[in-house]
Amino acid sequence: MDKTTEKPTLAKFWAAGFNFSKAKVIDEVPYPPLEHLFFGEESLMASRLWTHGWDFFTPNHDVLFHCWSREYRKTFTSPSKERTKALKWVQGLLNSQCNENDILSYEKYGFGKVRTFKEYELFCGVNFASHIID
């Protein structure tokens, strides 16, 4: 089956390991300095980028493959204070439970004002607070 399309397809999610953009994205949506964050990074950046007005597209044909299994190699999984703090911060933002005493500024590293987070949830079909996928 040929999956090639004429143009790139609008995507609902952002991939940390495969993304390209104009350099101004770094100024408009700075990457938060959250140490040891892995799970949560892509949801965080997708929602922040989208609410700042950035769209995501998939290539119009297959260009790479990612072996998701980690069974063949060791991974860094030991818990740390930094990882726990980072994940708590991400969950606070995505679950609308921001705390003014949190480790990073929600003003600088939070959502944009071009589109709302609720609009992103409707667009991507994920309710982050209730963990329901539509």
QUIQUI-V425553 format. One record per pair of residues at least 12 apart in sequence whose ideal C-beta (glycine too) atoms are under 10 Angstrom apart, sorted by sequence separation. I is the first residue (numbers start at 1). GAP is how many residues later the second one is. If there is no record, write none. Layout:
# QUIQUI-V425553
i=I gap=GAP
i=I gap=GAP
This chain:
# QUIQUI-V425553
i=32 gap=12
i=92 gap=12
i=98 gap=12
i=122 gap=12
i=31 gap=13
i=32 gap=13
i=89 gap=13
i=93 gap=13
i=121 gap=13
i=31 gap=14
i=88 gap=14
i=89 gap=14
i=90 gap=14
i=92 gap=14
i=16 gap=15
i=88 gap=15
i=89 gap=15
i=96 gap=15
i=29 gap=16
i=32 gap=16
i=93 gap=16
i=31 gap=17
i=85 gap=17
i=86 gap=17
i=89 gap=17
i=93 gap=17
i=94 gap=17
i=30 gap=18
i=85 gap=18
i=86 gap=18
i=93 gap=18
i=29 gap=19
i=85 gap=19
i=25 gap=20
i=28 gap=20
i=29 gap=20
i=89 gap=20
i=28 gap=21
i=29 gap=21
i=82 gap=21
i=96 gap=21
i=16 gap=22
i=29 gap=22
i=96 gap=22
i=19 gap=23
i=29 gap=23
i=94 gap=23
i=25 gap=24
i=28 gap=24
i=29 gap=24
i=93 gap=24
i=16 gap=25
i=17 gap=25
i=28 gap=25
i=29 gap=25
i=16 gap=26
i=19 gap=26
i=28 gap=26
i=14 gap=27
i=15 gap=27
i=19 gap=27
i=25 gap=27
i=94 gap=27
i=14 gap=28
i=16 gap=28
i=21 gap=28
i=13 gap=29
i=14 gap=29
i=16 gap=29
i=25 gap=29
i=13 gap=30
i=14 gap=30
i=15 gap=30
i=16 gap=30
i=19 gap=30
i=14 gap=31
i=15 gap=31
i=13 gap=32
i=14 gap=32
i=22 gap=32
i=94 gap=32
i=95 gap=32
i=96 gap=32
i=97 gap=32
i=13 gap=33
i=14 gap=33
i=21 gap=33
i=95 gap=33
i=96 gap=33
i=12 gap=34
i=13 gap=34
i=14 gap=34
i=94 gap=34
i=95 gap=34
i=11 gap=35
i=14 gap=35
i=21 gap=35
i=93 gap=35
i=94 gap=35
i=95 gap=35
i=14 gap=36
i=95 gap=36
i=13 gap=37
i=19 gap=37
i=20 gap=37
i=38 gap=37
i=91 gap=37
i=12 gap=38
i=38 gap=38
i=90 gap=38
i=91 gap=38
i=20 gap=39
i=38 gap=39
i=14 gap=40
i=18 gap=40
i=36 gap=40
i=14 gap=41
i=15 gap=41
i=18 gap=41
i=14 gap=42
i=36 gap=42
i=44 gap=42
i=13 gap=43
i=15 gap=43
i=36 gap=43
i=40 gap=43
i=44 gap=43
i=47 gap=43
i=11 gap=44
i=12 gap=44
i=36 gap=44
i=39 gap=44
i=10 gap=45
i=11 gap=45
i=13 gap=45
i=18 gap=45
i=35 gap=45
i=36 gap=45
i=37 gap=45
i=38 gap=45
i=41 gap=45
i=44 gap=45
i=45 gap=45
i=48 gap=45
i=10 gap=46
i=11 gap=46
i=12 gap=46
i=18 gap=46
i=35 gap=46
i=36 gap=46
i=37 gap=46
i=40 gap=46
i=41 gap=46
i=44 gap=46
i=47 gap=46
i=48 gap=46
i=9 gap=47
i=10 gap=47
i=11 gap=47
i=17 gap=47
i=35 gap=47
i=36 gap=47
i=40 gap=47
i=43 gap=47
i=44 gap=47
i=47 gap=47
i=8 gap=48
i=9 gap=48
i=10 gap=48
i=11 gap=48
i=18 gap=48
i=34 gap=48
i=35 gap=48
i=36 gap=48
i=37 gap=48
i=38 gap=48
i=39 gap=48
i=40 gap=48
i=43 gap=48
i=8 gap=49
i=9 gap=49
i=17 gap=49
i=34 gap=49
i=36 gap=49
i=37 gap=49
i=38 gap=49
i=40 gap=49
i=41 gap=49
i=44 gap=49
i=7 gap=50
i=8 gap=50
i=9 gap=50
i=35 gap=50
i=36 gap=50
i=37 gap=50
i=40 gap=50
i=43 gap=50
i=44 gap=50
i=8 gap=51
i=9 gap=51
i=15 gap=51
i=34 gap=51
i=35 gap=51
i=36 gap=51
i=39 gap=51
i=40 gap=51
i=43 gap=51
i=8 gap=52
i=34 gap=52
i=37 gap=52
i=5 gap=53
i=7 gap=53
i=8 gap=53
i=33 gap=53
i=34 gap=53
i=37 gap=53
i=40 gap=53
i=5 gap=54
i=6 gap=54
i=32 gap=54
i=40 gap=54
i=4 gap=55
i=5 gap=55
i=34 gap=55
i=4 gap=56
i=5 gap=56
i=34 gap=56
i=3 gap=57
i=4 gap=57
i=32 gap=57
i=3 gap=58
i=4 gap=58
i=32 gap=58
i=54 gap=58
i=2 gap=59
i=3 gap=59
i=51 gap=59
i=52 gap=59
i=53 gap=59
i=51 gap=60
i=52 gap=60
i=53 gap=60
i=54 gap=60
i=32 gap=61
i=48 gap=61
i=50 gap=61
i=51 gap=61
i=52 gap=61
i=53 gap=61
i=54 gap=61
i=48 gap=62
i=49 gap=62
i=50 gap=62
i=51 gap=62
i=52 gap=62
i=53 gap=62
i=47 gap=63
i=48 gap=63
i=49 gap=63
i=51 gap=63
i=52 gap=63
i=47 gap=64
i=48 gap=64
i=50 gap=64
i=51 gap=64
i=44 gap=65
i=47 gap=65
i=50 gap=65
i=51 gap=65
i=50 gap=66
i=51 gap=66
i=50 gap=67
i=51 gap=67
i=35 gap=68
i=47 gap=68
i=51 gap=68
i=55 gap=68
i=56 gap=68
i=34 gap=69
i=48 gap=69
i=50 gap=69
i=51 gap=69
i=33 gap=70
i=34 gap=70
i=47 gap=70
i=50 gap=70
i=32 gap=71
i=33 gap=71
i=49 gap=71
i=32 gap=72
i=48 gap=72
i=32 gap=73
i=47 gap=73
i=50 gap=73
i=32 gap=74
i=46 gap=74
i=47 gap=74
i=50 gap=74
i=34 gap=75
i=32 gap=76
i=33 gap=76
i=32 gap=77
i=43 gap=77
i=47 gap=77
i=30 gap=78
i=31 gap=78
i=32 gap=78
i=46 gap=78
i=30 gap=79
i=47 gap=79
i=29 gap=80
i=46 gap=80
i=43 gap=81
i=47 gap=81
i=29 gap=82
i=29 gap=83
i=43 gap=83
i=28 gap=84
i=43 gap=85
i=28 gap=86
i=12 gap=108
i=12 gap=111
i=13 gap=111
i=12 gap=112
i=10 gap=113
i=11 gap=113
i=12 gap=113
i=13 gap=113
i=12 gap=114
